[in-house]
Amino acid sequence: MKQDEDFDANLAGEEGEAEEIKRSWFRRKIKGITTSTKDKKEPPDGLWTKCPQCRYTCTVTELRENLFVCPKCEYHHRIGSAEYFEILFDEGSYKELFANIKSKDLLGFVDLKPYSKRLEEAYAKTNLHDSITVAHGKIHEIDIVIASMDFEFIGGSLGSVMGEKISRACDYCVKHSIPFMIINKSGGARMMESAFSLMQLAKTSAKLSLLTDNRIPYFSLCTDPTFGGTTASFAMLGDIIMAEPGALIGFAGPRVIKETIKKDLPPGFQRSEFLLEHGFLDFIVSRKDLREKLKQLLILFSH
């Protein structure tokens, strides 16, 4: 009996020692002070970012210095109008045009929530007036007007304000004889505006024809994603149509097309490389080379 009690005591002691060793794995010493993993402080949000394509992790600062292009696989992260203007314009200096135009819920549209509520949330979240921003600046001392979309604002959707800003930008370019460029990044027409949205396809196309009549160049840059009404109108009307590498470009999405035709789609379908191969694009340009390429185009079209 005494031997059994001693054995049980030794066993309990060994189990307790093993448990203590396990617990020690989750402790660490910092300058003589023992802490546990629950005391570990997480890095602040926005300090690190992971590439969605190759999973490479780097600091946001490193990514920004590389123009938001993955240093490892050259994946082009989505960026907004402010970042494009900073990259393209001389010294990041420009004048914003038509900033006072804002969307309104003219139809009183309601789906899961009122359209007016969606607009309020988008204004608060993005600090933008709509899904496109128009600016006048210089690239290598040459004047240009650039309209850049922001996907963060209701998916970069084409609504009445986007159509009106593009329309006014065309008039501005004709008046001042300045080349025009649109940086496309959109999920398509803003269906909360119904016919008002769809009318912008014809409106913007007609306005862009004024640039042709006045021999003013218009460049279209397709970024990821460029879809729906934008592709069905101004995105494919440029004198030069270019795209960033790997950008998804089309009218309907690949999943919808696959379900409609009941067939598997070719590898890389609707990516910019696929479209270039099939004649829809003039060329693909990396974001690192975009400013220099635009300089060449502006000089070429000025003669």
C-alpha positions in Angstrom: 0.0 0.0 0.0 2.8 2.4 0.9 4.6 1.6 -2.4 1.4 2.4 -4.3 1.0 5.8 -2.5 4.7 6.6 -3.3 4.2 5.6 -7.0 1.0 7.8 -7.3 2.9 10.7 -5.7 5.8 10.4 -8.0 3.5 10.1 -11.0 1.6 13.2 -9.9 4.9 15.1 -9.5 6.0 14.1 -13.0 2.7 15.2 -14.5 2.9 18.5 -12.7 6.5 19.0 -13.9 5.4 18.2 -17.5 2.5 20.6 -17.2 4.9 23.3 -16.0 7.2 22.7 -18.9 4.3 23.1 -21.3 3.2 26.3 -19.7 6.8 27.6 -20.0 6.6 27.2 -23.7 4.1 30.1 -23.8 6.1 32.3 -21.6 9.0 34.6 -22.6 11.5 36.7 -20.7 12.0 40.3 -21.6 14.8 42.0 -19.6 14.3 39.6 -16.7 10.5 39.9 -16.7 8.4 36.8 -17.5 5.4 37.5 -19.7 3.0 35.3 -21.6 1.8 35.3 -25.2 -1.5 36.9 -24.1 0.5 40.0 -23.1 2.1 40.3 -26.6 1.2 43.5 -28.4 0.0 43.2 -32.0 1.4 45.5 -34.6 -0.8 48.5 -35.5 -3.2 48.1 -38.5 -1.9 49.3 -41.8 1.8 48.6 -41.0 2.1 45.4 -43.1 0.4 44.2 -46.2 0.2 40.8 -48.0 0.2 40.4 -51.7 -3.1 38.6 -52.7 -1.3 36.8 -55.6 2.1 35.5 -54.2 1.4 36.1 -50.5 4.6 38.1 -50.1 4.5 40.3 -47.0 6.0 43.7 -46.9 5.5 47.0 -45.1 3.0 49.5 -46.5 5.8 52.0 -46.8 7.8 49.6 -49.0 4.8 49.0 -51.1 4.1 52.7 -51.5 7.7 53.3 -52.5 7.3 50.7 -55.2 4.1 52.5 -56.5 1.9 49.8 -54.9 3.3 47.1 -57.1 4.4 43.9 -55.4 8.2 43.8 -55.2 8.2 40.1 -55.7 5.6 39.2 -58.4 4.8 42.6 -59.9 1.1 42.3 -58.9 -0.6 45.7 -59.2 -2.5 46.5 -56.1 -5.7 48.6 -56.6 -5.1 52.3 -55.8 -7.3 55.4 -55.9 -7.3 58.6 -57.8 -5.2 60.4 -55.2 -2.4 57.8 -55.6 -2.5 57.9 -59.4 -2.3 61.7 -59.4 0.6 61.6 -57.1 2.4 59.1 -59.4 1.7 60.8 -62.7 1.6 64.6 -62.2 4.8 66.6 -62.0 5.7 66.8 -58.3 2.2 65.5 -57.5 0.8 68.9 -58.2 -2.7 69.3 -59.8 -5.9 71.3 -59.8 -9.1 69.3 -59.2 -12.0 70.1 -61.5 -15.8 69.9 -60.9 -15.3 68.9 -57.3 -18.7 70.4 -56.2 -20.8 67.8 -58.1 -22.4 65.2 -55.9 -24.8 62.3 -56.4 -28.4 62.5 -55.3 -31.1 59.9 -54.9 -33.5 61.2 -57.5 -35.6 58.1 -57.7 -35.9 57.3 -53.9 -34.4 53.9 -54.8 -34.4 51.2 -52.1 -32.9 47.6 -52.2 -31.4 46.2 -49.0 -31.1 49.8 -47.9 -32.0 53.3 -49.3 -29.6 54.6 -52.0 -29.4 57.8 -50.0 -28.0 55.8 -47.1 -25.5 54.1 -49.3 -24.3 57.5 -50.5 -23.9 58.9 -47.0 -21.9 55.8 -46.0 -19.7 56.2 -49.1 -19.1 59.9 -48.4 -18.1 59.1 -44.8 -15.9 56.1 -45.7 -14.0 57.5 -48.6 -14.1 61.3 -48.2 -14.8 61.5 -51.9 -17.7 63.2 -53.7 -18.2 60.4 -56.1 -16.6 57.5 -57.9 -14.5 59.6 -60.2 -12.1 62.6 -59.7 -11.0 64.9 -62.5 -7.7 66.9 -62.3 -5.7 69.2 -64.5 -1.9 69.0 -64.2 1.3 68.4 -66.1 3.4 65.4 -67.1 6.9 66.4 -67.9 5.7 70.0 -68.4 2.9 68.9 -70.8 -0.7 69.7 -69.8 -3.1 66.9 -69.4 -6.5 66.3 -67.8 -6.9 63.0 -66.1 -10.2 61.5 -64.8 -9.5 58.7 -62.4 -12.0 56.3 -60.8 -12.2 55.2 -57.2 -13.4 51.6 -56.7 -13.9 52.3 -53.0 -16.8 54.5 -53.8 -19.7 52.1 -54.5 -17.5 49.9 -56.7 -16.4 52.7 -59.0 -19.9 52.5 -60.5 -20.9 54.7 -63.5 -23.6 57.1 -62.4 -25.0 60.4 -63.4 -22.2 62.3 -61.6 -19.4 60.3 -63.3 -21.0 60.9 -66.7 -21.4 64.6 -66.0 -17.8 65.0 -64.9 -16.5 63.2 -68.0 -18.7 65.4 -70.1 -17.5 68.6 -68.5 -13.9 67.3 -68.7 -14.3 66.9 -72.5 -15.6 70.4 -72.8 -12.7 71.7 -70.7 -10.2 69.9 -72.9 -11.8 71.2 -76.1 -11.8 74.8 -74.7 -8.1 74.7 -73.6 -6.8 72.2 -76.3 -5.5 69.8 -73.7 -5.2 65.9 -74.0 -7.6 63.8 -72.0 -7.1 60.5 -70.1 -9.5 58.3 -68.2 -8.2 55.7 -65.7 -10.9 53.1 -65.6 -11.6 51.1 -62.4 -15.3 50.1 -62.2 -17.8 47.3 -61.6 -20.2 48.8 -64.1 -23.3 51.0 -64.2 -24.8 52.2 -60.9 -28.1 50.4 -61.1 -29.5 52.4 -58.1 -29.8 55.3 -60.6 -31.5 53.1 -63.3 -31.9 54.8 -66.6 -30.0 57.9 -65.4 -27.0 55.6 -65.1 -27.5 53.9 -68.5 -27.9 57.2 -70.3 -24.3 58.0 -69.4 -23.0 55.5 -71.9 -24.4 57.4 -74.8 -23.7 60.8 -73.2 -20.0 60.2 -72.6 -19.5 58.5 -76.0 -21.0 61.6 -77.7 -18.8 64.0 -75.7 -15.7 62.1 -76.5 -16.4 62.4 -80.2 -15.9 66.2 -79.8 -12.3 65.5 -78.9 -11.9 63.6 -82.1 -13.5 66.4 -84.1 -11.0 68.9 -82.5 -8.0 66.6 -82.9 -7.5 66.3 -79.2 -6.0 62.9 -78.1 -7.9 60.7 -75.6 -6.1 57.9 -73.8 -7.9 55.1 -71.9 -6.1 53.1 -69.2 -7.9 50.0 -68.0 -7.0 48.8 -64.5 -8.3 46.0 -62.3 -11.3 45.8 -62.7 -12.8 47.5 -65.7 -16.3 46.1 -66.3 -19.9 46.7 -67.4 -21.0 50.1 -68.8 -17.5 51.6 -68.7 -16.2 48.9 -71.0 -19.3 49.3 -73.2 -18.6 53.0 -73.7 -15.7 55.3 -73.0 -13.1 52.7 -71.8 -12.9 51.2 -75.3 -13.1 54.5 -77.2 -9.6 55.8 -76.7 -7.2 56.8 -79.4 -4.8 54.6 -77.4 -6.2 51.9 -75.2 -3.8 50.5 -72.6 -4.0 48.4 -69.5 -2.0 47.5 -66.4 -0.6 43.9 -66.2 -3.1 41.3 -65.0 -6.1 43.7 -65.1 -9.5 42.0 -65.3 -11.4 43.7 -68.2 -14.8 42.8 -69.8 -18.5 43.4 -69.8 -20.0 40.5 -67.8 -17.8 38.7 -65.3 -16.2 35.3 -66.1 -18.4 33.4 -63.7 -21.6 34.8 -65.4 -20.2 34.0 -68.9 -19.3 30.5 -67.9 -22.7 29.8 -66.4 -24.4 31.2 -69.5 -22.4 29.3 -72.2 -22.0 26.2 -70.1 -18.3 25.9 -71.1 -15.0 26.3 -69.4 -13.2 29.5 -70.3 -9.6 29.8 -71.7 -6.8 30.3 -69.2 -6.3 34.0 -68.4 -9.7 34.8 -69.9 -10.5 38.6 -69.7 -7.1 39.4 -68.3 -5.2 42.3 -70.0 -2.7 39.8 -71.5 -5.5 37.8 -73.1 -7.1 41.0 -74.5 -3.8 42.2 -75.9 -3.4 38.9 -77.7 -6.9 39.2 -79.2 -6.5 42.8 -80.4 -8.6 44.7 -77.8 -5.6 46.7 -76.4 -2.8 48.6 -77.9 -0.3 47.7 -75.2 0.2 46.8 -71.5 2.1 49.2 -69.4 3.5 48.6 -65.9 2.6 51.3 -63.3 6.4 52.0 -62.9 6.6 52.9 -66.6 3.2 54.7 -67.0 4.4 58.3 -66.5 7.2 57.9 -69.0 4.9 56.2 -71.5 2.4 59.0 -71.2 5.2 61.5 -71.9 6.0 59.7 -75.1 2.4 59.6 -76.2 1.9 63.3 -75.4 4.9 64.2 -77.5 3.9 61.9 -80.3 0.3 63.2 -80.5 1.4 66.9 -80.3 3.0 66.7 -83.8 
